[in-house]
Amino acid sequence: MQDKYIRIIAGLGTNHIMRRLGLLITILIGTICQTAQAQDPAFSQFYANPIYLNPALAGSAVCPRAILNYRNQWPGIASTYVTYAASYDQYVPGIKGGIGLQAYHDRAGNGIINTNSVSGMYAYQTALDKNVSIKAGFQATYYQRSIAWDQLTFGDQIDPRYGFIFSTAETPINNNVNKLDFSAGALIFTDKVYAGFSAHHLTQPDESFFKNTESRLPRRYTAHAGALIPLDKRNPEDGSISPNIVLKSQGQFTELNLGMYVNKGPITGGIWYRWDDALIFLVGLYTDEFRFGYSYDITTSSLGTQTLGSHEISITFNFPCPKKSPRLRQMKCPQF
């Protein structure tokens, strides 16, 4: 699923285009970039980038935390995709909710398409009863998408005998698109189960580089749920298993992820299956102050092994709560 839709940035087209290299890639970029719709970057360690998954997860750990994420998708293909993200969030008693700040940089096509984004979010939390709590989150984002037009080549530049010798008539209004975007999410959880839903790009901003054309960013809908099951009911802190499901939909593409985490001592292991697309293996090390996760996606779709899969790394720093921390139910979700 991910290899079929996530990270198809405006002008980069569909998967069979991704399999082309060099000149063919850039020609096709130039011919379709006026009408293609962009898609969002994706992370396999969903809960190691929580406020990217759902803005309602801002402050879900209660205490302050900072997270760094890195993903290198399909390094075996010439036009690789690399995404960096950094975030900070915590619960603030005075406003009865969590706040979050996230920035990410996404590079596609060896830097031909670049996206820089900064988001701020707020997530209100309240208890329905002694066992159930809910959170509702809102996110505002400012982002810039740019295209390196001088790195592209087009069909009208080709001379049958001498090759690329002409100037192209394909020119954008400008090479940068700056937009304001909004998203929202909700979450319900107990000490053992949790479920959430988020909708990104509520206004579907127009990202076209050309005059009199439109290329709207489709809304991204995400539903996610899971459970935390102790290995030993008499000693819940000894270890646990955590089955999970994450369903995403954006535009005409749908992605279903089914997975399981196993936690024992300071070690977490996980395995996910992204339906008809990839098998994901994860290993994580965590303490009260620090978490490190590494995951590898093995491509199972028609792209095959030539992609060399995808590598992802996450680093989380957990900081102490203020001395007068609130008595608040903490969401016990996976860390990776």
SULZITA-V738967 format. One line per field, one symbol per residue. psi: psi as a letter, one per 20 degrees, with the letter a starting at -180 (. if undefined). burial: 1 if it has 9 or more other ideal C-beta (glycine too) atoms within 8 Angstrom, else 0. A space follows every 50 residues. Layout:
psi = ???
burial = ???
This chain:
psi = ggiihpknqpiibaghhhiqrcghghghghhiihiqpqrqqqphmgiimg ihgpiiipjhifqqqpppqppopliiqgmrpppqqpqpqrpohhjlrqqq pqqqpppqlkjgpqppqpqqqpoppqphaihpqqqpqqppppqppqpnhi jqqrhiipphgibnirqqioprgrjpppqpqqrqrqppqaihqqqrqqoq lhimqpjpiqqkrpnpoqqopppqqrqooqhohhmhihrrqnqqpppqpo cjqqpppprpqppocjppqqpqoopkgqpppqpqpqahhqppqpqppopi aihaiihkbppppqppppqqqqhmqqnppppmrri.
burial = 11111111111110101111000011111101110111111111111111 11111111111111111111111110101111111111111100001111 11111111100111111111111110000001111111111111111100 01110010000000000100000000101011111111100011111111 11011111100000111111111111111100000000111111111111 00101110111110001111111110111111111100011111111110 101000101111111111100000100000101111
